[in-house]
């Protein structure tokens, strides 16, 4: 335990140093606005998750030099993955990053949730001590990111309001709903990709079956929240829940986010 803690602390310090250096080279915005600080906090959480994975899953145990070599390799690859995935995610919701850095609280919440979701997926695949492990991790991460973007889009397409328009317009309730869904789907995707690799097609089949658990999110949203909490009549699409979020009801947005996260954690606890 002590050795793992030492490796983890060292990995965290190294990741922070590399992140500060790359931020300086790439001229990453560092203005002390609330939005920028929250984005920095979400990025810091990603680095903590990655450091923990490096200390526990990227050490072959054949000597300190080998341990450090593979921790450094997966660490740098993980940071690169976080950077690329964040840019892609922000590009999908056009204007999200700029709005977040401009102190739009709703955009900041959605951007931070997406960044943390990336951290969850990166940490989940950062494991191994061979070149083939690194290649497998890269493929798994790419599949996980694609799954996240597609599933978030699919769920948000079902709502009667435009998520991007509402979030960029400052609707915090919509941002809470969107952020909770994003984090919950990341947890389910990470859960679906767990397990030993037994070949591409068998692994993809098992991944698809596990990922299908996320399909219960929508009926749970429409039935549990809309009927039991709002005491409204059940509808497959739209209804009182969508109207409440569009009307910027923060309590409903938080309840929706909590329901998604609770379900994801419940599914993971059964594994």
C-alpha positions, 0 to 999 in steps of 0.5 A, a space after each residue: 500500500 505504501 509503495 503504491 501510494 508513493 508511485 501514485 503521488 509521484 505520478 500525480 506530481 509528474 502529470 501536474 508538471 507536464 500539464 503546466 508545461 504543455 499549457 504554457 506551450 499551447 497558451 492555454 487560457 489561464 484567466 482567473 474567471 470562475 468558468 476557467 477555474 471550474 474547467 481547471 478543477 475538472 481537468 485536475 480530477 482527470 489527472 488524479 484519476 489517471 495517476 491512480 490508474 498508473 500507480 495500480 495498473 501500469 507497473 510490470 513489477 520487474 524493477 523501478 525503471 520498468 515501472 516508471 517507463 510504462 507509467 510515463 508511457 501510459 501517462 503521456 498517452 492518457 494526457 494526449 487522449 484527454 486533450 484530443 477528446 476534450 477538443 472533439 467534445 467541445 467541437 460537437 457542442 459548438 461554442 461550449 468551450 468559449 461559453 464556459 471560459 466566458 463564465 456562462 455557468 450552464 456551459 461550464 457545468 456541461 463542459 466540466 461534466 464532459 471533461 470528467 467523463 473523459 477522465 473516467 474513460 481514460 483511467 479505465 483503459 490505462 492499464 498494461 506494460 506492453 506495447 500491445 497493451 498500449 495499442 489496445 488501450 488506445 482502441 478501447 478509449 477511441 471506442 469509448 469516446 465514440 460511444 459516449 458522444 453517440 449515446 449523449 446525442 441520441 438521448 438528447 435528441 429525444 428531448 423536445 428542447 435543444 440542449 445546445 441552445 438551452 445550455 449556451 443560453 444559460 439554462 442551468 437546469 438543462 446543463 445539470 441534466 446534460 452533465 448528469 447524463 454524460 457522467 452516468 454514460 461514462 460510468 456505464 461505458 467504463 463498466 461495459 469495457 471492463 474485463 479480459 480481452 478475449 478477441 475483438 468480436 467477442 469483446 465487442 459483443 460483450 461490450 454491446 450487451 453491457 452498454 445496452 443497460 444504458 437503454 433503461 435511462 430513457 424509460 426511467 426518466 420518463 416514468 420514474 421522474 415524470 410520473 412519481 416525482 412530477 406526478 404527471 401522466 406518462 409520455 414516451 416523449 416530451 411531457 412535464 419533465 421536458 417543460 420543467 427543464 426548459 422552464 429552468 427548474 433547477 430542482 428538476 434538472 438536479 433530480 434528473 442528473 441524480 437519477 442518471 448517476 444513481 442508476 449508473 452506480 447501481 448497475 456498477 455495484 451489481 457487477 
